[in-house]
Amino acid sequence: MSTAYLEVDLHLLDQRFADARLVDPRAVERLASSIGRDGQLVPCIAVSALPLDASATECERLVLVDGYRRVAALRRLGRDRASIERWHCDLAEGLLGVLARGKNRSFAAIEEALLLRELTQGFGLSQLEVARRCGRDDSWVNRRLRLLSELPDPVLAAVRAGRLSTWAASRVIAPLARASAAHAERLLAALAQTPLSTRELRDWFIHYQKVSRAVRERMVAHPRLFVQAMTENAEEDRIARLRLGPEGECEVDLSHINGLIHRVRKRLGMLSPLSAELQRALSRTRASFESLQDDIKRYTQDDPDRAPRRSAPAQGAGPESAGDQPGAQALA
């Protein structure tokens, strides 16, 4: 397609695909700082709002297909004009071209999904045709569109507004909504008041899957309070481990192993006959215990605090055997 580079007034840019972009104030702030220092280095991309056979005018209105954050940064700087790369094509071709360039541009998955939905629902293109014309396979298009179908409208709105990350929406809120729509709505409302980081929300969801229904109710009602409690418990656990020292930590770990063995023994009655995989797992466990016993004996015998000091070898004597070195089996 033919292109032209223009300086266009911002009020002539039709931002009809703004809802397909995620709000990121920090990214806009970084762009504004860069443009204020070096000028607009990368032009926005726009296509004509008129049919291709219509004659262009000086005040032609252009539809912005890429560069929404750059326009926001220009507005923040008080600028009223933007550098535009005008593509001579229709709107569908412009969106397809932007998606084709997406391999060299960091689009969020949800942004790609929203543009694909515009192409399939707004312009009536098939998924196969969209995939072919933007250089992707049809499974990629299908996965992106399925991402939208799994997100309730309030969650999608939170992602667009930048209040919720795409990862949190797809990995936490979406599966939670499939299991309990009421819990997903309550969690989303609580996060609007007291946001959690992606890591905090991940840890919250891991615990949510393990606890009882009554505990889940409290977790959904007060997610921030629960995360704070988890952080405090983790800190207390670190302090306790520091107080115990390495010997105490080993005792605790061995106590946990003993509890796991007891749990396995209780289940053996339901596993008759034992499968080949379980027998191999038991053999590996037995070998690990034998290696552990060998290591304990070796470290007890070679403890430098208990071993007597050896006198220095006489001059000319042959090399002394390295008694402190582990054997080949233990080293392996």
Secondary structure as the mmCIF struct_conf table of DSSP 4:
data_model
#
loop_
_struct_conf.conf_type_id
_struct_conf.id
_struct_conf.beg_label_comp_id
_struct_conf.beg_label_asym_id
_struct_conf.beg_label_seq_id
_struct_conf.end_label_comp_id
_struct_conf.end_label_asym_id
_struct_conf.end_label_seq_id
STRN STRN1 THR A 3 ASP A 9
HELX_RH_3T_P HELX_RH_3T_P1 LEU A 10 LEU A 12
STRN STRN2 LEU A 13 ASP A 14
TURN_TY1_P TURN_TY1_P1 ARG A 16 PHE A 17
HELX_RH_3T_P HELX_RH_3T_P2 ALA A 18 ALA A 20
BEND BEND1 ARG A 21 ARG A 21
HELX_RH_AL_P HELX_RH_AL_P1 PRO A 25 ASP A 38
BEND BEND2 VAL A 42 VAL A 42
STRN STRN3 CYS A 44 SER A 48
BEND BEND3 ALA A 49 LEU A 50
TURN_TY1_P TURN_TY1_P2 LEU A 52 ASP A 53
BEND BEND4 ALA A 54 ALA A 54
HELX_LH_PP_P HELX_LH_PP_P1 SER A 55 ALA A 56
TURN_TY1_P TURN_TY1_P3 GLU A 58 CYS A 59
STRN STRN4 LEU A 62 ASP A 66
HELX_RH_AL_P HELX_RH_AL_P2 TYR A 68 ARG A 76
TURN_TY1_P TURN_TY1_P4 LEU A 77 GLY A 78
STRN STRN5 ARG A 81 TRP A 87
BEND BEND5 CYS A 89 CYS A 89
HELX_RH_AL_P HELX_RH_AL_P3 LEU A 91 ALA A 100
HELX_RH_3T_P HELX_RH_3T_P3 ARG A 101 ASN A 104
BEND BEND6 ARG A 105 ARG A 105
HELX_RH_AL_P HELX_RH_AL_P4 ALA A 109 ARG A 117
HELX_RH_PI_P HELX_RH_PI_P1 GLU A 118 GLY A 122
BEND BEND7 PHE A 123 PHE A 123
HELX_RH_AL_P HELX_RH_AL_P5 GLN A 127 ARG A 133
TURN_TY1_P TURN_TY1_P5 CYS A 134 GLY A 135
HELX_RH_AL_P HELX_RH_AL_P6 ASP A 138 SER A 149
TURN_TY1_P TURN_TY1_P6 GLU A 150 GLU A 150
BEND BEND8 LEU A 151 LEU A 151
HELX_RH_AL_P HELX_RH_AL_P7 ASP A 153 ARG A 160
TURN_TY1_P TURN_TY1_P7 ALA A 161 GLY A 162
BEND BEND9 ARG A 163 LEU A 164
HELX_RH_AL_P HELX_RH_AL_P8 THR A 166 ALA A 168
HELX_RH_PI_P HELX_RH_PI_P2 ALA A 169 ILE A 173
HELX_RH_AL_P HELX_RH_AL_P9 ALA A 174 ALA A 179
HELX_RH_AL_P HELX_RH_AL_P10 ALA A 181 GLN A 193
BEND BEND10 THR A 194 THR A 194
HELX_RH_AL_P HELX_RH_AL_P11 THR A 198 TYR A 208
TURN_TY1_P TURN_TY1_P8 GLN A 209 LYS A 210
BEND BEND11 VAL A 211 VAL A 211
HELX_RH_AL_P HELX_RH_AL_P12 ARG A 213 ALA A 221
HELX_RH_AL_P HELX_RH_AL_P13 PRO A 223 ARG A 267
HELX_RH_3T_P HELX_RH_3T_P4 LEU A 268 MET A 270
BEND BEND12 LEU A 271 LEU A 271
BEND BEND13 PRO A 273 PRO A 273
HELX_LH_PP_P HELX_LH_PP_P2 LEU A 274 SER A 275
HELX_RH_AL_P HELX_RH_AL_P14 ALA A 276 GLN A 301
TURN_TY1_P TURN_TY1_P9 ASP A 302 ASP A 302
TURN_TY1_P TURN_TY1_P10 PRO A 304 ARG A 306
BEND BEND14 ALA A 307 ALA A 307
HELX_LH_PP_P HELX_LH_PP_P3 PRO A 308 ALA A 314
TURN_TY1_P TURN_TY1_P11 GLN A 315 GLY A 316
HELX_LH_PP_P HELX_LH_PP_P4 ALA A 317 SER A 321
TURN_TY1_P TURN_TY1_P12 GLY A 323 ASP A 324
BEND BEND15 GLN A 325 GLN A 325
HELX_LH_PP_P HELX_LH_PP_P5 PRO A 326 GLY A 327
HELX_RH_AL_P HELX_RH_AL_P15 ALA A 328 LEU A 331
#
